[in-house]
Amino acid sequence: MNDYPTGIGFEDALQQVMALAATRRTDVRSVALGRAHGHVLATDVVSPLALPPFDNSAMDGFAFRHADLTGAPLRLVGDRFAGPAGEAAIGIGECMRITTGAPLPAGADSVAIKENCLVDSGHVRVPLDTPAGANVRRAGEDVEVGQTVLYAGALLTPARVALAAAAGVATLGVARKPSVAVFTTGDELVEPGLPLAHGQIHDSNRDLLMGLLRADGLEPTAWPALPDDPARIEIALRDAACAFDVVLTCGGVSAGEKDHVPAVLERFGRIAFWKVRMKPGMPLLVGELDQAVVLALPGNPVSVLATYLTLGRALLDGLQGRREPRPHWRARLSAPIEKKHARREFVRGLLEPRADGTLAVGPNAATGSHRLRAAAESNALIVVPDGPQSLAAGDAVDVLPY
């Protein structure tokens, strides 16, 4: 276990995570639209019809021929409502009452808004300044027949699922969401609500990870906290690795006498990399065990937060073939940051909008990776680049909202 003394750079770790995920993509399945939300699309969607499928009215009003707009009233010859409709047409000097979404009658090319017109004795006076083509939605102006409207790798948001529905697509090919087993380790861990003996702490990492995973649309399974017993850790991890796509652990991954997770991976699986030059979270390990990718995070809660948001989320997105980047903002520092070490650092900060339309982010003064309160008071990680840095208030920095 001495082949990982200094670890790898953060960008190298990210590339290795993505490469590993690409070899272990989850399978594709067809789901009904109502169950597609939050999945990653696995196949392109081509529209079989135009949107709108026919010329229709954008307003309640009167459909007419713009060439007839001479100032003389137009003769009202019928009604046109949204829904199934037969053929309808207007002739010279005629108009037809029409509702929003109703097909435009043959011969009409414009719609005057109802409130702007004067109706009297079966005739309608249309304002002379109504432009040609007013309030008409043309067939195919949004989507043309055969046009690709959604691309593989896109996250299926409600608007995208609605677009598929509008195109008449009833099912979508999506990547199966990876199954995730969550472990916390340590003799010191006690369930919240139970009394603490001297030297014990409540297990906060389980709720942190379960919440992060659920917020990303996954349905993780939490296993009981594991003691610092190498035999029990081996049995539990090997058992989970046979049934889950991802085994996610926190704690027991450093180089102490009770850090047993790396030994299990080295003996029964494969270590892709161990230790990343990042702060917090340097002891992070990524490997493979049976059918699972193992993501072993450090035990300090802020390290768990930072490593999950940066590398853990990238792994889970990659397993699903997601091609869209996660939200990534630029903001101005409201206070300076000094960093003397070479590792990339992720500093907790409060991201807020300014009155001038820019974003500001203030670094939290707490620096310890055990200080969970600072993470709770923050809403973003400030990315401090590799190498010593002296960032002044007002400098632009990358931020990862959470």
Salt bridges, closest charged atoms under 4 A:
GLU11 OE2 - ARG344 NH1 2.79
ASP27 OD2 - ARG29 NH2 3.49
ASP27 OD1 - ARG176 NE 2.61
ASP55 OD2 - ARG138 NH1 3.08
ASP68 OD2 - ARG65 NE 3.04
ASP79 OD1 - ARG97 NE 3.04
GLU94 OE2 - ARG75 NH2 2.48
ASP187 OD2 - LYS258 NZ 3.13
GLU191 OE2 - ARG206 NH1 2.83
ASP203 OD2 - ARG206 NH2 3.98
ASP216 OD2 - ARG313 NE 3.01
ASP216 OD1 - ARG326 NH1 3.34
GLU234 OE2 - ARG238 NH1 3.28
ASP245 OD2 - ARG176 NH1 2.67
GLU288 OE2 - ARG24 NE 2.69
GLU288 OE1 - ARG270 NE 2.67
ASP317 OD1 - ARG326 NH2 2.85
GLU324 OE2 - ARG160 NH2 2.69
GLU345 OE1 - HIS341 NE2 2.81
GLU377 OE2 - ARG373 NE 2.83
ASP386 OD1 - ARG344 NE 3.06
ASP398 OD1 - HIS328 NE2 3.27
ASP398 OD1 - ARG330 NH1 3.04
